[in-house]
Amino acid sequence: MDIATIVGLVVAFGLVAWSIMLGGSLSGFIDMPSVAVVIGGTLGALMINFPLAKFLSMGTVFKKTFLFALDDPDGVIEKMVKYAERARREGMLALEEDSENETDPFLRKGLRLAVDGTDPQLLEKILETDVEQIENRHSEGAKILSAGGTFAPAFGMIGTLIGLVNMLSNLSDPTQIGAGMATALITTFYGAVLANAFFLPLAGKLETRSKEEMVIKEMVIEGIMAIQSGDSPRIVEEKLKSFLSPSLRKKMEAEREKEKAA
């Protein structure tokens, strides 16, 4: 579970609620017609903008932003080095059992293709295509969330205009103008909060997670190609380290030194 996403949402909506309560009460900001216009209008616009199948996949998109589990780069490198050691010692066919027991579907597929003696160029092409398709699916998810962040404020403004028209058409009672204006502005408030505290931040988080996952996938491809070409475990490790930031490399090397010292 991504704790940062959960904490961020709680902080964002919590501070908004706290600010409201400092100047009044939450009940004054609850207006069901405004909720219907903003949320219903946003969902309706998303259904128009995207095919039904993609719209219905919003649940999966939200799940990825909250329950995203990314492989540890250090763990990936350690695993690939282990496979390289066995392949160099016993041959590629020795990895057949490892490929069956591998829990990562992408790595399992790559190992199976390598063990089967697939041409290196074809192997790399197949895995790169898989990565492209995964990236495209993530991009579609981020587009849905970004579109929600665009539509929500727009429907907030539409709700405000509806409220203003209703208010101006009934000016016979001046005492109701203030309340009518407040109700009209609530929809703009709903749209702004929904866009900037929910849709747009989640879209950004999904894009970030997607980039992190693509780096891991590229590491796996590089590792499999190196193993298949017969590179030594040390060369495989150095190739995969090149994907890491300098800080992660130092951390990894420090951990290895501690292990050797122990």
Order of alpha helices (4+ residues) and beta strands (2+ residues): alpha-alpha-alpha-alpha-alpha-alpha-alpha-alpha-alpha-alpha-alpha-alpha-alpha
